[in-house]
Amino acid sequence: MGTVGEYYHLKDARMKYLNKRLESIKKRNIEFNITFEEWYIWFFIRGVDKNLPSLGIKNKDTLCMCRKGDVGPYSLDNIYIATLSQNSKDHHTFNPQDYSKQKVKCHLPIGVFNSIKEASKHSGIHEETLKHRIKSPNFPEYYRLK
C-alpha cells in the first residue's frame, strides 16, 4: 500500500487526466478514448511524470499530448508528444483556415460581434488576446459562434 503522499500525488494526476478529458469532450467536442492508466503510462514513458504536483505554470516549452493532423480522437494510435509551441505550429499547418482573415462571429461578456476586429474595438481588448481567450477553457464566456 502506498504512502499518504503517493496517494495525493496520484490524486493530482487523476485530476489532470479528468480535466483534460472533460475539456476535450465537453468544450472541444473531441473523443477521448484513453483510460487514466493508459494516459498516465503514455506520459511517464515519455519522461513526463504526472504524479508531480503542478504549479499551474505553462509556457511554450511545456510538453503536451497532441493529435496527429489535429484531427480524430485522442487515442493511443492518434497521439504524439510535443511542446505547446510545436503543437500550435502543427495546428496552423493542419488548419490554415482557422487563421485566415475570414470574419468569425464571437461572443464576449459584453455582447455578440460579427468579427474579432469588431469585438476588439468595442471591448478595448487586443485582437490576439481575444483569439486566445476564445480558444482557452479558462475563459468560458468568450467563444466562437457558428
Secondary structure, 3 states (H helix, E strand, C coil): CCCHHHHHHHHHHHHHHHHHHHHHHHHCCCCECCCHHHHHHHHHCCCCCCCCCCCCCCCCCCEEEEEHHHCCCECHHHEEEEEHHHHHHHHHHHCHHHHCCCCCCEEECCEEECCHHHHHHHHCCCHHHHHHHHHCCCCCCCEECC
